[in-house]
Amino acid sequence: MITALPPPDPAEVRALFAAARRRRRRRRLAAGAACLILAGSAGAGLAAAGPGRGAGTNPGQAGHAAVPHGPGMRLPPVRVAWVDDGGQLHIGNLTTGIQQVTTAPGASPADPMIAAGGRLYWADISRQGGPVRYYDIAAGKTRPLARGSSVFTSADGRRLFIATTSTSLSELPADGTGPSRRLTLPAGWYLSGLLGNWPAAGGIIVYGARDAGTASALAIWNPDTGRVTVIGRDLDVIDTWTPAGARYSLIAWTKPGVLGITDTATRASLTVRSPGRYGFTYGGLFTRGAFSPDGTRLAVFVNITNPHDPAREPVSEPAILNTRTGTLRLAAAARLGTYEDAAWARWLPGGRQLLAGAEQGSYAINAATLAASPLPFAPGSGINFSATILPAP
């Protein structure tokens, strides 16, 4: 359950992933044979691309990397932006492998970059309370924008929201220019915290609970009318999807062993149980599912091993759920090391392919055949949780 608490210390984000890496190294030493399951997915086909931690602040082109060109895996010339473990912002072309690399002060490799209005936004987690910064893609410049611990867009992508506390935000145009509007949530309702704030048709997803022992209500708050519409209780949101111009959204959520999708207009829900004994992979705010561009499919993750067994490597497989029929198909060729129950997915334009990864392993996946190829960027600087797909120039 996502609890209605003030945002955590930003240092916890980096500390969590550092701890996961330390546990991973200990597990490898204790159970060397087990990690052979993941060795190929983490290392095969990876080639270094881009400068290291000492790169300068001016954007520059990095070298080519081998790109996935297996059967059905020729990727379109889509640009992907992400932040590596050293705090460098990468913008890479999936067809050519060419990257541009610059610094992104305070950006977290665990928090998706937000693309809107020709800019990339992120919250500077090196400082309590922000600021939110942006990178102007055309100008190649990085600037601070406003104080805040989280940034996200409206469902139509036209507005930018910056969370300043668990109960207040600022609203600006998507390009960050023009006047801002200060918003305060109704009493008893809260944002989700440092990561994981979600838009929906008609407003923003908020949470409320009478006390610590009560299941948290999930609702949509309309900042213009002040209305709060309750959608459900005790639901962990993993993604939302809103058709262009529509007055409804689909909300994907999880409960123990169950995955669900709810229509915000009708309140009708589709629920699916995990096909395996260990449930779906969900590590709180660090794991996100991904609706396809047309909303007909949802990328999720299924635990293949027991994620709570300290003697075994935690392994998950991506899966694609049909949002109309509930049919679930596992992409068994893509095996991920899901430390902290954390994984990520991003659909490419057109919905024919998607990218998926975790703390160990990252792949391009054909949505029709479920064929998978390792992504072509080096460990430590490869595409990760912070990835966002950029629109065409």
KAZI-V696917 format. One record per backbone hydrogen bond with DSSP energy under -0.5 kcal/mol. CO is the residue of the C=O (numbers start at 0). NH is the residue of the N-H. E is the energy in kcal/mol with one decimal. If there is no record, write none. Layout:
co->CO nh->NH e->E
co->CO nh->NH e->E
This chain:
co->0 nh->2 e->-0.7
co->2 nh->4 e->-1.6
co->8 nh->11 e->-2.2
co->9 nh->12 e->-1.4
co->9 nh->13 e->-0.8
co->10 nh->14 e->-2.4
co->11 nh->15 e->-2.5
co->12 nh->16 e->-1.4
co->13 nh->17 e->-2.2
co->14 nh->18 e->-2.5
co->15 nh->19 e->-1.8
co->16 nh->20 e->-2.0
co->17 nh->21 e->-2.0
co->18 nh->22 e->-2.4
co->19 nh->23 e->-2.2
co->20 nh->24 e->-2.2
co->21 nh->25 e->-2.1
co->22 nh->26 e->-2.5
co->23 nh->27 e->-2.1
co->24 nh->28 e->-1.8
co->25 nh->29 e->-2.1
co->26 nh->30 e->-2.5
co->30 nh->34 e->-1.1
co->32 nh->35 e->-1.4
co->33 nh->36 e->-1.6
co->34 nh->37 e->-0.9
co->34 nh->38 e->-1.1
co->35 nh->39 e->-0.6
co->37 nh->41 e->-1.8
co->38 nh->42 e->-2.0
co->39 nh->43 e->-2.3
co->40 nh->361 e->-0.7
co->42 nh->45 e->-1.7
co->46 nh->377 e->-0.6
co->51 nh->54 e->-1.6
co->59 nh->100 e->-1.7
co->61 nh->98 e->-0.5
co->67 nh->74 e->-0.7
co->69 nh->72 e->-2.5
co->72 nh->74 e->-0.8
co->75 nh->77 e->-2.7
co->77 nh->93 e->-2.6
co->78 nh->389 e->-2.7
co->79 nh->91 e->-2.8
co->80 nh->387 e->-2.0
co->81 nh->89 e->-3.4
co->83 nh->86 e->-1.9
co->86 nh->103 e->-2.0
co->87 nh->83 e->-2.5
co->87 nh->89 e->-0.5
co->88 nh->101 e->-2.2
co->89 nh->81 e->-2.0
co->90 nh->99 e->-1.9
co->91 nh->79 e->-2.6
co->91 nh->93 e->-0.5
co->92 nh->96 e->-2.6
co->95 nh->64 e->-0.5
co->97 nh->92 e->-2.4
co->98 nh->61 e->-3.1
co->99 nh->90 e->-2.3
co->100 nh->59 e->-0.9
co->101 nh->88 e->-3.3
co->103 nh->106 e->-2.2
co->105 nh->124 e->-2.6
co->107 nh->110 e->-1.2
co->108 nh->385 e->-0.9
co->109 nh->111 e->-0.5
co->112 nh->114 e->-0.6
co->113 nh->115 e->-0.6
co->113 nh->120 e->-3.0
co->115 nh->118 e->-1.7
co->117 nh->136 e->-1.6
co->117 nh->137 e->-0.5
co->118 nh->115 e->-2.2
co->119 nh->134 e->-2.3
co->120 nh->113 e->-2.3
co->121 nh->132 e->-3.0
co->122 nh->124 e->-1.0
co->123 nh->126 e->-1.0
co->126 nh->129 e->-1.6
co->128 nh->147 e->-1.2
co->130 nh->123 e->-2.6
co->131 nh->144 e->-3.1
co->131 nh->145 e->-1.1
co->132 nh->121 e->-2.0
co->133 nh->135 e->-0.5
co->133 nh->142 e->-2.5
co->134 nh->119 e->-1.9
co->134 nh->136 e->-0.8
co->135 nh->139 e->-2.4
co->135 nh->140 e->-0.9
co->140 nh->135 e->-3.2
co->142 nh->133 e->-2.8
co->145 nh->131 e->-3.6
co->149 nh->162 e->-2.2
co->151 nh->160 e->-3.7
co->153 nh->156 e->-1.5
co->157 nh->173 e->-2.0
co->158 nh->153 e->-2.1
co->159 nh->171 e->-2.5
co->160 nh->151 e->-2.2
co->160 nh->162 e->-0.5
co->161 nh->169 e->-2.2
co->162 nh->148 e->-2.7
co->162 nh->149 e->-0.9
co->165 nh->190 e->-2.8
co->166 nh->184 e->-2.8
co->167 nh->163 e->-2.0
co->167 nh->164 e->-1.6
co->168 nh->182 e->-3.3
co->169 nh->161 e->-2.5
co->170 nh->180 e->-2.3
co->171 nh->159 e->-3.2
co->172 nh->175 e->-2.3
co->176 nh->172 e->-0.8
co->180 nh->170 e->-2.3
co->182 nh->168 e->-2.3
co->185 nh->188 e->-1.8
co->189 nh->206 e->-2.6
co->197 nh->204 e->-2.5
co->199 nh->202 e->-2.4
co->202 nh->199 e->-2.3
co->203 nh->220 e->-3.0
co->205 nh->218 e->-2.4
co->206 nh->189 e->-2.7
co->207 nh->216 e->-3.6
co->210 nh->213 e->-1.8
co->215 nh->233 e->-2.9
co->216 nh->207 e->-1.8
co->217 nh->230 e->-3.2
co->217 nh->231 e->-1.6
co->218 nh->205 e->-2.7
co->218 nh->220 e->-0.5
co->219 nh->221 e->-0.5
co->219 nh->228 e->-2.5
co->220 nh->203 e->-2.2
co->220 nh->222 e->-0.7
co->221 nh->225 e->-3.0
co->226 nh->221 e->-2.7
co->227 nh->229 e->-0.6
co->228 nh->219 e->-2.3
co->231 nh->217 e->-3.4
co->234 nh->236 e->-0.7
co->235 nh->253 e->-1.8
co->237 nh->288 e->-0.8
co->238 nh->251 e->-2.8
co->240 nh->249 e->-2.8
co->242 nh->245 e->-2.1
co->248 nh->263 e->-2.6
co->249 nh->240 e->-2.1
co->249 nh->251 e->-0.5
co->250 nh->261 e->-2.4
co->251 nh->237 e->-2.7
co->251 nh->238 e->-1.2
co->252 nh->259 e->-2.9
co->253 nh->235 e->-1.8
co->254 nh->257 e->-2.3
co->256 nh->273 e->-1.8
co->257 nh->254 e->-2.4
co->258 nh->271 e->-3.1
co->259 nh->252 e->-2.7
co->260 nh->269 e->-2.6
co->261 nh->250 e->-2.4
co->261 nh->263 e->-0.6
co->262 nh->266 e->-2.4
co->267 nh->262 e->-2.6
co->269 nh->260 e->-2.3
co->271 nh->258 e->-2.9
co->275 nh->278 e->-0.9
co->278 nh->302 e->-2.4
co->279 nh->281 e->-0.7
co->282 nh->285 e->-1.2
co->283 nh->286 e->-1.3
co->285 nh->287 e->-0.5
co->289 nh->298 e->-2.9
co->291 nh->294 e->-1.8
co->295 nh->322 e->-2.4
co->296 nh->291 e->-2.7
co->297 nh->320 e->-2.9
co->298 nh->289 e->-1.5
co->299 nh->318 e->-2.5
co->300 nh->280 e->-2.4
co->301 nh->316 e->-2.3
co->304 nh->306 e->-0.6
co->305 nh->308 e->-1.6
co->307 nh->309 e->-0.8
co->308 nh->311 e->-1.6
co->312 nh->314 e->-0.6
co->313 nh->337 e->-1.4
co->314 nh->303 e->-3.0
co->314 nh->304 e->-1.5
co->315 nh->335 e->-2.7
co->316 nh->301 e->-2.5
co->317 nh->330 e->-3.1
co->318 nh->299 e->-2.8
co->318 nh->320 e->-0.5
co->319 nh->328 e->-2.1
co->320 nh->297 e->-2.0
co->320 nh->322 e->-0.7
co->321 nh->325 e->-2.5
co->326 nh->321 e->-3.0
co->328 nh->319 e->-2.6
co->329 nh->331 e->-1.2
co->330 nh->333 e->-2.0
co->332 nh->334 e->-0.7
co->333 nh->317 e->-0.8
co->335 nh->315 e->-2.1
co->335 nh->337 e->-1.0
co->336 nh->338 e->-1.2
co->336 nh->358 e->-0.5
co->336 nh->359 e->-1.2
co->337 nh->340 e->-1.5
co->338 nh->341 e->-1.3
co->340 nh->282 e->-0.8
co->341 nh->358 e->-0.6
co->342 nh->287 e->-1.3
co->343 nh->356 e->-2.2
co->345 nh->354 e->-3.3
co->347 nh->350 e->-2.1
co->351 nh->366 e->-2.5
co->351 nh->367 e->-0.5
co->352 nh->347 e->-2.5
co->353 nh->364 e->-3.0
co->354 nh->345 e->-2.6
co->355 nh->362 e->-3.4
co->356 nh->343 e->-2.6
co->359 nh->336 e->-2.9
co->360 nh->357 e->-2.1
co->361 nh->374 e->-2.3
co->362 nh->355 e->-2.3
co->363 nh->372 e->-2.2
co->364 nh->353 e->-2.0
co->364 nh->366 e->-0.6
co->365 nh->369 e->-2.5
co->370 nh->365 e->-2.7
co->372 nh->363 e->-2.8
co->377 nh->380 e->-1.7
co->377 nh->381 e->-0.9
co->379 nh->84 e->-1.8
co->383 nh->386 e->-2.2
co->385 nh->112 e->-2.5
co->387 nh->80 e->-2.6
